Amino acid sequence: MSRPQFLTPQQLSERWESRIGVRTLANWRSQGSTGPRFIKIGGRVMYRLSDVEAWEQRRTTRSTSQYGQMA
């Protein structure tokens, strides 16, 4: 059984080419209304790669008119 991969907020920001900063990720976590799911272990925030990929997939669209309809 393989272990799930995890990303730190910094690594996630780098994955998105720093278009979404670490502070924005922190705000999203605080609001709880957007962003990928995360876990907190011993005070350390981690993002499971599979959760990040699922969130990215849900945000994939074919046109800009669909963008505002995403949940």
N, CA and C of each residue as an Amber inpcrd file, in Angstrom:
protein
   213
   0.8460000  -1.1870000   0.0000000   0.0000000   0.0000000   0.0000000
   0.8850000   1.2410000   0.0000000   0.6370000   2.1330000  -0.9280000
   1.4650000   3.3370000  -1.0090000   0.9470000   4.4140000  -0.0710000
   1.8610000   5.2090000   0.4420000   1.4980000   6.3020000   1.3310000
   1.0400000   7.4890000   0.5060000   0.0180000   8.2140000   0.9730000
  -0.4110000   9.4010000   0.2280000   0.6630000  10.4770000   0.2580000
   0.7380000  11.2290000  -0.8060000   1.6900000  12.3350000  -0.8630000
   1.0400000  13.5750000  -0.2630000   1.8260000  14.3810000   0.4060000
   1.3440000  15.6060000   1.0240000   2.1840000  16.7870000   0.5510000
   1.5500000  17.9500000   0.5050000   2.2250000  19.1940000   0.1510000
   2.0610000  20.1830000   1.2950000   3.1050000  20.9250000   1.5590000
   3.0000000  22.0400000   2.4910000   2.3310000  23.2020000   1.7570000
   1.8450000  24.2250000   2.4820000   1.2970000  25.3930000   1.7900000
   2.2980000  26.0130000   0.8110000   3.5680000  26.0560000   1.1730000
   4.5990000  26.6050000   0.2820000   4.7100000  25.7690000  -0.9900000
   4.7060000  24.4590000  -0.8470000   4.8000000  23.5710000  -2.0120000
   3.5670000  23.6990000  -2.9110000   2.4060000  23.8610000  -2.2950000
   1.1920000  24.0400000  -3.0840000   1.2440000  25.3500000  -3.8510000
   1.6960000  26.4050000  -3.2170000   1.8530000  27.6870000  -3.8930000
   2.8100000  27.5510000  -5.0800000   3.8970000  26.8520000  -4.8750000
   4.8640000  26.6340000  -5.9640000   4.2580000  25.7830000  -7.0750000
   3.4300000  24.8030000  -6.7250000   2.7570000  23.9750000  -7.7300000
   1.9330000  24.8570000  -8.6600000   1.3080000  25.8740000  -8.0850000
   0.4790000  26.8010000  -8.8650000   1.2860000  28.0010000  -9.3270000
   2.5830000  27.8320000  -9.4270000   3.5070000  28.8470000  -9.9250000
   3.3640000  30.1680000  -9.1720000   3.1170000  30.0720000  -7.8820000
   3.0060000  31.2140000  -6.9630000   1.8850000  32.1900000  -7.3370000
   0.9390000  31.7280000  -8.1450000  -0.2130000  32.5840000  -8.4610000
  -1.1730000  32.6720000  -7.2820000  -1.1740000  31.6520000  -6.4490000
  -1.9290000  31.6490000  -5.1970000  -0.8900000  31.5660000  -4.0910000
  -0.8090000  32.6120000  -3.3040000   0.2210000  32.6870000  -2.2770000
  -0.1330000  31.9340000  -1.0100000   0.8560000  31.7600000  -0.1690000
   0.6970000  31.0690000   1.1060000  -0.3210000  31.7880000   1.9830000
  -0.3130000  33.1110000   1.9620000  -1.2720000  33.8780000   2.7750000
  -2.7040000  33.6990000   2.2690000  -2.8670000  33.6110000   0.9540000
  -4.1910000  33.3560000   0.3950000  -4.6780000  31.9760000   0.8180000
  -3.8060000  30.9880000   0.7800000  -4.1740000  29.6490000   1.2340000
  -4.6080000  29.6730000   2.6980000  -3.8920000  30.4430000   3.5210000
  -4.2520000  30.5680000   4.9390000  -5.6310000  31.2190000   5.0870000
  -5.8960000  32.2420000   4.2830000  -7.2130000  32.8860000   4.3250000
  -8.3080000  31.9130000   3.9140000  -8.0490000  31.1340000   2.8660000
  -9.0330000  30.1440000   2.4150000  -9.3170000  29.1320000   3.5210000
  -8.2750000  28.6850000   4.2160000  -8.4750000  27.7290000   5.3120000
  -9.3050000  28.3530000   6.4130000  -9.0340000  29.6010000   6.7260000
  -9.7600000  30.2960000   7.7800000 -11.2350000  30.4590000   7.4220000
 -11.5060000  30.8130000   6.1660000 -12.8780000  31.0230000   5.7160000
 -13.6220000  29.6990000   5.5480000 -12.9000000  28.6800000   5.1340000
 -13.5090000  27.3750000   4.9340000 -14.4360000  27.2890000   3.7380000
 -14.4410000  28.3050000   2.8980000 -15.4010000  28.3350000   1.7900000
 -14.7950000  27.9800000   0.4450000 -13.4920000  27.9800000   0.3450000
 -12.8500000  27.6550000  -0.9300000 -11.5040000  26.9970000  -0.6710000
 -10.9070000  26.5290000  -1.7270000  -9.6020000  25.8880000  -1.6210000
  -9.7130000  24.4010000  -1.3800000  -8.6160000  23.7030000  -1.6080000
  -8.6160000  22.2500000  -1.3980000  -8.6880000  21.8980000   0.0860000
  -9.1410000  20.6960000   0.3610000  -9.1830000  20.2100000   1.7340000
  -7.7620000  20.1140000   2.2670000  -7.6170000  20.2210000   3.5800000
  -6.3000000  20.1430000   4.2040000  -6.4060000  19.3620000   5.4960000
  -5.2690000  18.9570000   6.0030000  -5.2160000  18.3210000   7.3120000
  -4.2050000  19.0760000   8.1650000  -4.3800000  18.9560000   9.4500000
  -3.4670000  19.6210000  10.3780000  -2.9860000  18.5690000  11.3690000
  -1.6890000  18.3500000  11.3760000  -1.0880000  17.3590000  12.2660000
  -0.0200000  18.0600000  13.0880000  -0.1930000  18.0550000  14.3820000
   0.7860000  18.6820000  15.2630000   1.0010000  20.1510000  14.9450000
  -0.0600000  20.8420000  14.5290000   0.0410000  22.2550000  14.2040000
   0.5520000  22.5380000  12.8020000   0.8730000  21.5080000  12.0560000
   1.4030000  21.6750000  10.6940000   0.3000000  21.4100000   9.6760000
   0.1120000  22.3460000   8.7680000  -0.8990000  22.2240000   7.7260000
  -0.3110000  21.4770000   6.5410000  -1.0630000  20.4850000   6.0600000
  -0.6250000  19.6940000   4.9130000  -1.8190000  19.4920000   3.9780000
  -1.5270000  19.4450000   2.6960000  -2.5440000  19.1830000   1.6840000
  -2.2510000  17.8240000   1.0590000  -3.2280000  16.9310000   1.0940000
  -3.0790000  15.6290000   0.4460000  -3.1260000  15.8630000  -1.0650000
  -2.1580000  15.3430000  -1.7870000  -2.0680000  15.5630000  -3.2230000
  -3.3620000  15.1510000  -3.9300000  -3.9640000  14.0550000  -3.5190000
  -5.2100000  13.6100000  -4.1570000  -6.3360000  14.6240000  -3.9510000
  -6.3760000  15.3050000  -2.7930000  -7.3840000  16.3470000  -2.5530000
  -7.1260000  17.5680000  -3.4320000  -5.8610000  17.9160000  -3.6000000
  -5.4920000  19.0450000  -4.4620000  -5.9010000  18.7530000  -5.9040000
  -5.5720000  17.5640000  -6.3700000  -5.9110000  17.1980000  -7.7480000
  -7.4230000  17.1550000  -7.9610000  -8.1750000  16.6710000  -6.9720000
  -9.6380000  16.6480000  -7.0770000 -10.1930000  18.0680000  -7.1380000
  -9.6520000  18.9750000  -6.3210000 -10.1000000  20.3690000  -6.3250000
  -9.7920000  21.0200000  -7.6710000  -8.6070000  20.7580000  -8.2000000
  -8.2340000  21.2960000  -9.5130000  -9.1840000  20.7720000 -10.5890000
  -9.5230000  19.4990000 -10.5130000 -10.4120000  18.9000000 -11.5070000
 -11.7990000  19.5500000 -11.4640000 -12.3100000  19.8150000 -10.2620000
 -13.6280000  20.4640000 -10.1340000 -13.6150000  21.8760000 -10.7050000
 -12.4660000  22.4980000 -10.7540000 -12.3650000  23.8740000 -11.2380000
 -12.0500000  23.9470000 -12.7300000 -11.9420000  22.8020000 -13.3850000
 -11.6550000  22.7630000 -14.8160000 -12.9210000  23.0780000 -15.5970000
 -12.8300000  24.0390000 -16.5320000 -13.9820000  24.4560000 -17.3240000
 -13.6330000  24.4830000 -18.8040000 -14.6790000  24.6220000 -19.6100000
 -14.4910000  24.7390000 -21.0520000 -14.6200000  26.1890000 -21.5270000
 -15.2800000  27.0230000 -20.7190000 -15.4430000  28.4140000 -21.1370000
 -15.4770000  29.3190000 -19.9080000 -15.2400000  30.5980000 -20.1130000
 -15.2670000  31.5430000 -19.0020000 -16.6780000  31.7190000 -18.4480000
 -17.7110000  31.4500000 -19.2550000 -19.0770000  31.5860000 -18.7460000
 -19.3980000  30.5100000 -17.6990000 -18.6950000  29.3870000 -17.7270000
 -18.9100000  28.3360000 -16.7290000 -18.2360000  28.6740000 -15.4030000
 -17.2550000  29.5210000 -15.4130000 -16.4280000  29.7860000 -14.2330000
 -17.2640000  30.2110000 -13.0450000 -18.1930000  31.1320000 -13.2240000
 -19.0200000  31.6300000 -12.1370000 -20.0200000  30.6200000 -11.6000000
 -20.2230000  29.5040000 -12.3070000 -21.1950000  28.5010000 -11.9060000
 -20.5780000  27.3930000 -11.0650000 -19.2710000  27.4260000 -10.8390000
 -18.6000000  26.3730000 -10.0970000 -18.8900000  26.4800000  -8.6150000
 -19.0390000  25.3450000  -7.9910000 -19.2820000  25.3290000  -6.5370000
 -18.0010000  25.0200000  -5.8020000
